[in-house]
Amino acid sequence: MRITSVEMRDFRTYARAEARLGEGLTVVHGPNGAGKSNLLEAIYYGCTARSPRTRNERELVRFGAQAARVVVRLAEEGRPHELTVGFGVVADSTQPVKRATADGAPVERMLDVESRPLVSVFLPDRLELVKGPPATRRGHLDQLVAAIWPLRAATRREYSRVLAQRNALLARIRSGQASSESLRAWDRELATTALALRAQRAEAVALVAAPFAARAAQLGCSGEVELRYRPRTRAEDEQEFCDELQARLGTDLERGYTGHGPHRDELQILRDGRELRVYGSQGEQRLALLALLLAEREVLARERGHTPVMLLDDVMSELDPERRELLASDLAAGGQSVIATTDLAHVPGAGAASVARLRISPGAILQEAIAA
């Protein structure tokens, strides 16, 4: 599965534009502010129906326009596919509407579409994954679990459903409308999904940890860099988890929500045993983020048999010439990648016949080279 082209209409700074991608590496170059990041964002948005840069999708609509639309065209063993995502105000409505289709058929979740490539993105905005709050890393870890084992995504959704029910019951107990005895059934159900979710997260981290450490060393991260999953619960079985919940019942009732469980877990990124989000420089944090995404790409290629499309924005500026060569060689070894840069000289092999090149000027895309 590969992306052949992306078409944008009223998306960010693009009124109407189309870009064709190479089968392997595509280099997008142009000055700062020209729209390189917007193109990468559009590719990601068209494949996932989510933006990697903002939760406010109104920001995606070009200033003065009513709606934005992205069409991603794909090829799988000679068979064409098309993914479309639109967002904005439609006729006879004042509220924005979001619509996604796969091969013309409406879909509720783009992530459930089989004819969809896996996509991994490195953007300056994503540094929050390393230095931001634990919830950001938990969400990323759950996305990784779903990418490796699509059917397991249901576990996280079921845990969220049961947690919401328990929290609603805590509120009724606080107001005297229910008895604390009624919690036991929900505690048991929460325990079942919590332990399943913990096991799935731990398995995913175990797969990625060694490749992550190796990639970090290759990219020049100093010291021993480690990925570690730290679950909130130490329960060995459902009864022990229920006992933990009961021991914290007074605090839960006082706060009005459940304070114990996988929704409080942490994915730690460490260097020499210290958290990189606190003790690392921004340059080190960027290298760690890149190492993590490359490690996940390696695992997904092995476990799923499909190498994710890599979208890399301003990644070469943090690397010395030797490591730029290593990264370019790694990306060229397989899969499809798009690298955005202000300077073509920063991307080794950018002038090769096997590399597609796009030059970006404000609101416009020029196809300089199509990979042979």
C-alpha positions in Angstrom: 0.0 0.0 0.0 1.5 3.4 -1.0 0.3 6.9 -1.4 0.3 8.1 -5.0 -1.0 11.6 -4.5 -2.6 14.0 -2.1 -5.1 16.7 -3.2 -6.0 19.7 -1.0 -8.7 22.2 -1.2 -8.9 25.2 1.2 -6.6 23.4 3.6 -4.4 25.7 5.7 -2.6 27.9 3.1 -3.6 25.9 0.1 -6.6 27.1 -2.0 -6.2 24.2 -4.3 -3.1 22.0 -4.8 -2.0 18.5 -5.6 1.2 16.6 -5.0 2.3 13.3 -6.4 4.6 11.2 -4.2 7.4 8.8 -5.1 7.3 5.1 -4.3 10.2 5.5 -1.9 11.5 8.9 -0.8 9.9 12.2 -1.7 11.7 15.4 -0.7 9.7 18.5 -0.1 11.7 21.7 0.0 11.1 25.4 0.2 11.6 28.4 2.5 10.2 28.6 6.0 6.5 29.5 6.0 5.9 28.3 2.5 3.6 25.4 3.5 5.8 22.3 3.8 4.4 21.4 7.2 0.9 22.0 5.9 1.4 19.4 3.1 2.7 16.8 5.6 -0.3 17.5 7.8 -2.7 17.1 4.9 -1.3 13.7 4.1 -1.7 12.6 7.7 -5.1 14.1 8.0 -6.3 12.4 4.8 -5.1 9.0 6.1 -6.3 9.2 9.7 -9.0 12.0 9.8 -6.9 13.6 12.6 -4.4 16.4 12.6 -1.0 15.8 14.3 -0.7 19.5 15.1 -4.0 20.7 16.5 -7.3 19.5 18.1 -9.1 22.5 16.8 -10.0 21.5 13.2 -11.3 24.9 12.5 -7.6 25.9 12.1 -7.4 23.6 9.1 -9.8 25.6 7.0 -8.1 28.3 4.9 -8.9 31.8 6.0 -12.0 33.1 4.3 -13.2 29.6 3.2 -16.1 27.6 4.6 -14.6 24.0 4.4 -11.4 22.1 3.9 -11.1 18.9 1.9 -8.2 16.4 1.5 -8.2 13.5 -0.9 -5.4 10.8 -0.6 -5.1 8.4 -3.5 -3.5 5.1 -2.9 -2.3 2.1 -4.9 -2.3 -1.5 -3.6 -0.9 -4.2 -5.9 -2.2 -2.2 -8.9 -5.6 -1.6 -7.3 -6.5 2.1 -6.7 -8.1 3.4 -3.5 -9.2 6.8 -2.4 -9.6 8.3 1.1 -11.4 11.6 1.5 -11.8 13.8 4.6 -13.8 17.0 4.7 -14.4 19.5 7.5 -16.3 22.8 7.6 -19.6 24.5 7.5 -22.1 23.1 4.9 -25.2 24.6 3.5 -28.1 25.2 5.9 -25.9 24.6 9.0 -24.0 26.9 11.3 -22.0 24.0 13.0 -19.0 22.4 11.4 -19.4 19.0 9.9 -16.7 16.3 9.4 -17.1 13.6 6.8 -14.8 10.8 5.8 -15.1 8.3 3.0 -13.1 5.3 1.8 -13.5 4.5 -1.9 -16.7 6.6 -1.9 -18.3 4.9 1.1 -18.9 6.9 4.3 -16.9 5.7 7.3 -17.1 6.6 11.0 -13.5 5.9 11.9 -10.7 6.2 9.3 -8.6 4.0 11.5 -10.9 1.0 10.8 -10.4 1.2 7.0 -8.4 -1.7 5.7 -7.3 0.1 2.6 -5.4 2.7 4.6 -1.6 2.9 5.1 -0.1 3.2 8.5 1.4 6.7 8.9 4.0 8.0 11.3 4.8 11.7 11.6 7.7 13.7 13.0 6.8 17.4 13.4 8.2 20.0 15.7 4.7 20.1 17.3 5.0 16.5 18.3 7.8 17.2 20.7 5.0 17.2 23.3 5.1 13.4 23.1 8.5 13.5 24.9 8.2 16.5 27.2 4.4 16.8 27.6 2.1 15.3 30.2 1.7 11.5 30.7 -1.7 11.5 29.0 0.0 12.3 25.7 2.3 9.3 25.9 -0.5 7.0 27.1 -2.5 8.0 24.1 0.4 7.4 21.8 1.0 4.0 23.4 -2.6 3.0 22.9 -2.4 4.1 19.2 0.7 1.9 18.8 -1.1 -1.1 20.4 -4.0 -0.6 17.9 -1.5 -0.3 15.0 0.3 -3.5 15.9 -2.9 -5.5 16.8 -6.0 -3.7 15.3 -8.5 -5.9 17.2 -7.0 -4.9 20.5 -8.2 -1.3 20.1 -11.5 -2.5 21.5 -9.8 -3.0 24.9 -9.0 0.7 25.4 -12.5 1.7 24.3 -14.1 -0.8 26.7 -11.9 0.3 29.6 -13.0 4.0 28.9 -16.6 2.9 28.9 -16.4 1.0 32.2 -14.3 3.8 33.8 -17.0 6.4 32.8 -19.7 4.2 34.4 -17.8 3.8 37.6 -17.2 7.6 37.8 -20.9 8.3 37.2 -21.7 5.8 40.0 -19.2 7.6 42.4 -21.0 10.8 41.7 -24.4 9.2 42.7 -22.9 7.8 45.8 -21.5 11.2 46.8 -25.0 12.7 46.4 -26.6 9.9 48.4 -28.5 8.4 45.5 -26.6 5.1 45.5 -24.8 2.7 47.9 -21.1 2.0 47.8 -22.0 -1.7 47.6 -23.2 -1.1 44.1 -19.6 -0.4 43.1 -18.4 -4.0 43.4 -19.8 -5.1 40.1 -18.2 -2.2 38.3 -14.9 -2.8 40.2 -14.8 -6.3 38.9 -15.5 -5.2 35.3 -12.9 -2.5 35.5 -10.4 -4.9 36.8 -10.9 -7.2 33.9 -10.3 -4.6 31.2 -7.6 -2.8 33.2 -5.4 -5.9 33.4 -5.9 -6.7 29.8 -5.0 -3.1 28.8 -1.9 -3.2 31.0 -0.8 -6.5 29.4 -1.2 -5.1 25.9 0.7 -1.9 26.6 3.5 -3.9 28.3 3.8 -6.2 25.3 4.0 -3.3 22.9 6.7 -1.5 24.9 8.7 -4.8 25.1 8.7 -5.0 21.3 9.8 -1.4 20.8 12.3 -0.9 23.7 15.3 -2.6 22.2 15.0 -1.0 18.7 14.4 2.3 20.4 17.6 2.1 22.4 19.6 1.0 19.3 18.1 3.9 17.2 18.8 6.4 19.9 22.5 5.4 20.0 22.8 5.5 16.2 21.3 9.0 16.1 23.8 10.3 18.7 21.8 10.4 21.9 24.3 10.5 24.8 24.1 8.0 27.7 21.9 5.0 28.0 18.4 5.8 26.5 15.6 3.6 27.7 11.8 3.2 27.1 10.0 2.0 30.2 6.3 1.3 30.9 5.3 2.2 34.4 1.8 0.9 35.2 -0.1 2.4 38.2 -1.3 -1.0 39.5 0.8 -3.9 40.7 -2.1 -6.3 41.0 -1.4 -9.8 39.9 -5.1 -10.7 39.3 -8.6 -9.2 39.3 -9.1 -9.6 43.0 -6.0 -7.7 43.9 -7.0 -4.9 41.6 -10.4 -4.7 43.2 -8.7 -4.6 46.6 -6.6 -1.7 45.4 -9.8 0.2 44.3 -11.5 -0.5 47.6 -8.5 0.8 49.5 -8.8 4.1 47.6 -12.5 4.4 47.7 -12.5 7.2 50.3 -10.2 9.3 48.1 -12.3 8.5 45.0 -15.5 9.6 46.7 -13.9 12.8 47.9 -12.6 13.7 44.4 -15.6 12.3 42.5 -13.6 10.2 40.1 -11.4 7.0 39.9 -7.8 7.9 40.6 -6.3 4.4 40.1 -5.9 2.3 37.0 -4.3 2.3 33.5 -5.6 5.8 32.8 -2.9 7.0 35.2 0.0 4.9 33.7 3.2 6.4 32.4 5.4 5.7 29.4 8.8 6.9 30.5 11.6 8.0 28.2 14.8 7.9 30.2 18.5 8.7 29.8 20.8 7.1 32.4 17.8 6.5 34.6 16.5 10.1 34.5 13.4 11.4 32.6 14.4 13.0 29.4 11.4 15.3 29.5 12.9 17.0 32.6 16.6 16.6 32.2 17.1 16.5 28.5 17.8 19.4 26.1 15.3 20.1 23.3 17.8 18.7 20.8 18.1 15.5 22.8 14.3 15.3 23.1 14.0 15.7 19.3 16.5 12.9 18.7 14.6 10.6 21.2 11.3 11.3 19.4 12.8 10.4 16.1 14.4 7.3 17.5 11.0 6.2 19.0 9.2 6.7 15.7 11.8 4.8 13.7 11.7 2.0 16.2 7.9 1.8 16.0 8.2 1.8 12.2 10.6 -1.2 12.4 8.3 -3.1 14.7 5.2 -2.4 12.6 7.0 -3.5 9.4 7.9 -6.8 11.1 4.6 -7.4 12.9 2.1 -6.2 10.3 4.1 -6.8 7.1 3.5 -3.2 6.0 6.1 -0.4 6.6 4.4 2.8 7.7 4.6 5.9 5.6 7.1 8.3 7.4 6.4 12.0 7.3 9.4 13.9 8.6 9.5 17.7 9.0 12.7 19.6 9.7 14.4 16.4 10.9 17.8 16.8 9.2 18.7 20.1 10.9 19.4 18.3 14.2 21.7 15.7 12.7 25.3 15.8 11.6 26.3 14.7 8.1 27.1 11.2 9.2 23.7 10.7 10.9 21.9 12.3 8.0 23.4 9.6 5.8 22.4 6.9 8.2 18.8 8.2 8.3 18.6 8.5 4.5 19.9 5.0 4.1 17.5 3.6 6.6 14.5 5.3 4.9 15.7 4.2 1.5 15.8 0.6 2.6 12.1 0.2 2.3 8.7 1.8 2.7 7.6 5.3 1.6 8.8 8.5 3.2 8.3 12.2 2.8 11.0 14.6 4.1 10.4 18.4 4.3 13.5 20.6 4.4 14.6 24.2 3.8 17.8 23.0 2.2 18.1 20.1 -0.3 21.7 19.7 0.6 20.6 18.5 4.0 19.0 15.4 2.5 21.6 12.9 1.2 20.7 11.6 -2.3 18.0 14.2 -2.8 19.1 14.5 -6.4 19.0 10.8 -7.2 16.7 9.5 -10.0 14.9 7.3 -7.5 13.8 10.4 -5.4 10.7 12.5 -6.1 11.1 16.2 -5.4 8.5 18.9 -4.7 9.3 22.6 -4.4 6.9 24.6 -2.2 6.1 28.3 -2.6 3.4 30.0 -0.6 0.1 28.2 -1.5 1.6 26.3 -4.5 3.4 23.0 -5.2 5.8 22.5 -8.1 6.6 18.9 -9.1 10.3 19.2 -9.8 11.1 15.5 -10.2 9.1 12.3 -10.4 11.0 9.2 -9.2 12.1 7.0 -12.1 
